[in-house]
């Protein structure tokens, strides 16, 4: 699957906040390794994965000013193509 259409559900905000807290505790090297692992897995279309990727995107942008994840119009979640870096 190339992307995931995210549709907000009740309770998502709290789950995303928990994931953000989890990712913020990681060292830079751990976050970069997580990035590699997420790209290898790809997007499987599960709602929980979308929440995880939203949080990961936020923390990557905070930490590195960039993220391998793109979120368009607050709903289409994808990984950047290698040429988009």
Order of alpha helices (4+ residues) and beta strands (2+ residues): beta-alpha-alpha-alpha-beta-beta
